[in-house]
Amino acid sequence: MMSIIKGHTSIFQLIGDAYSKRDVQRFYYAYGLCVRAKTNMKLLHKYLTNRHNFTRIDCANLLRSARNIK
C-alpha cells in the first residue's frame, strides 16, 4: 500500500492505485477527500484516464459498492 502519511505519494497516485487494484474502501475514502478539498475533478479524471484506464462507469460502480458496504 502506498503511504500518503509519510508524503511519498500524491492523493492522485493513491486514488489511481486503489482504482487499479479495485480496493473499494481506499478508493471511496480518497475520492471523498478530493471532493471535500474541492479538487478540480476534471484534472483527477484526466490523470486516471491517462495512467489507469479510467472510466466513469467503473468509478460510479466502485463508489456505489463502497456506500453499500458501510
C-alpha positions, 0 to 999 in steps of 0.5 A, a space after each residue: 500500500 502506498 503511504 500518503 502519511 509519510 508524503 511519498 505519494 500524491 492523493 492522485 497516485 493513491 486514488 489511481 492505485 486503489 482504482 487499479 487494484 479495485 480496493 473499494 474502501 481506499 478508493 471511496 475514502 480518497 475520492 471523498 477527500 478530493 471532493 471535500 478539498 474541492 479538487 478540480 475533478 476534471 484534472 483527477 479524471 484526466 490523470 486516471 484516464 491517462 495512467 489507469 484506464 479510467 472510466 466513469 462507469 467503473 468509478 460510479 460502480 466502485 463508489 456505489 459498492 463502497 456506500 453499500 458496504 458501510 
